[in-house]
Amino acid sequence: MAFLLEYKVNVINFFRSLSLVLATLIVVGCASQSPNQTGYEDVSNAAIEYHQQQVQLIRNWQVQGRIAFFDDVNQDRSAANLTWQSTLVTPTSSVFRLYHPLQGTLARLTVQQDMSTLELEDESYTAENVDYLLSYYLNLPLPYTLVQNAMTSLIPNSSDIQAVKYYEDGTPWSYTYRNSDVYQEWFVEFNHYRAYPLLVDNEEQWVQLPTSIELTGAGTRIKLQIQRWDITSE
């Protein structure tokens, strides 16, 4: 996962040279619901628990889509295609790749249990802590696990997750991530969902997964459009 904001000058110019300027984001695919202005406060616990239990059955997932970065402070923006593959069983691993159809791979982030690697152009950086790579090399204080959990709309049992709102069917609509220890605050919003098949014990279940996610914090907005989901329970 390479979240590109306030990049080193050569990397920013590299992205600009690709002319990936985002004019507007077009929602792709059929969404099961659209955003509500206030969210639903009176959602049954059974609906919420059912959705979270379904999401927790996912052991491997892979997505294809688009990602856009908005620097609201400097009025800058860029966009690229993405693939992200994540294995949630031990040993856990994850590979996030940004690419352009003509230019090829722009950046790649590989996360394993004991080491993470960030590849940018001809440079490669490693660290035990993936958040350090994002913060030090990209100037982006974005918790990696926050985005990884948000991809499947998983709400972890953590005091850092606050003010959670839901749609009527129990899927998350929005929440605030607030970590006072490192002075981080991000607002996460799920704008659209779509049902995808998940085979569990030879029985097919349909899981609502996000197709449009927006994260806002530190003068940054990150928009994710998921065009394809592949999920397994094994």
Buried (B, 14 or more C-beta within 10 A) or exposed (E): BBBBBBBEEEBBEBBEEBEBEBEEBEEBBEBBBEBEEEBBEEBEEEBBEEBBEBBEBBBBBBBBBBBBBBBEEEEBBBBBBBBBBBBBEEEEBBBBBBBBEEEEEBBBBBBBEEEBBBBBEEEEBEBEEBBBBBBBBBBBBBBBBBBBBBBBBBBEEEEBBEEBBBBBBBBBBBBBBBBEEEEBBBBBBBBBBBEBEBEBEEEEBEBBBBBBBBBBBBEBBBBBBBEEBEBBBE
